[in-house]
Amino acid sequence: QAIALSAEGTGRQASLELPPQLSATPPRKAGCGRTSRKAGMLLSGGAAFLLLGAMAIGAVSSLALLHYAQREVSWFSFLASLLGFVLSFGIVALVPYDVWESLSAEEDKSRQVLVDSSWELIYWATFLLCWLLCPILIEFEAAGDFTVYGRL
């Protein structure tokens, strides 16, 4: 940025160039605020990382369960087990990202909201899975009745 100075009574003007450290608008850091625009949608780097991580965790969990699960298991039990796997691996994947976000010098509130909402989603989904869905499924699978209503 340039600042114009004039000396009174002389009619001269001088221009002073400020170094970047004293500039009124700070220079942007390399890679700061990088976004990608795909299909008219604005997606930040952190959101893209979380989305790709969730897709990778879902794929790995699905492949593991398809390989090791018994074929007689109902699809609902399979989906509940898949949800348990995804939530467990999601915690392992989210911890390093959360630490990285906390240690970064940027004060971007939208990224912190994304991390906080991810933690809340994992917490409440795990809570409902462990205290509601899994006990019902355990009793459903152990019941000896022949109808769905009788097993519940």
C-alpha positions, 0 to 999 in steps of 0.5 A: 500500500502506498501513502501520499505525503505532502510538505506544507508550503513546498508543493511537493508530494512524496509516496511512501511504500509500506512493508507487508507487515505494516499493511492495513490488509494482512496478506493471505496465507498460502492455502488459507480458506481454500475451497473447491467449487463442484456442481455449484456447491461450495465445499471447504477443505475441512468439510471435504476431508470429513466427507471423504473420510466418512465415505472411506470409513463406510466402505471399509466397514461395509467390506469388513462386515460383508466378509465376516458376517454370517449370511443368515443375519437379517438386513436390519441387524447388519445395518445396525452392526454397520452403524456401530462399525462406522461410528467407532471408526469415525471416532478414530478418524475424527480425533486427529482432525479435531486436534489439527483444527484446535492447533491451527492458528486460524480462528475459523468458526465454521470449521469448529462448528463442523467438528462440534456437530460431528462429535454431537452426531457421533455421540447421540447416534452411539447413545441411541444404538447402545441403549435402544436399538441393540437391546431390542435387536438382541431380544428380537434375535433371541425370541423363539416366536415365528412372527415379527410382532411376536418376537417384539 
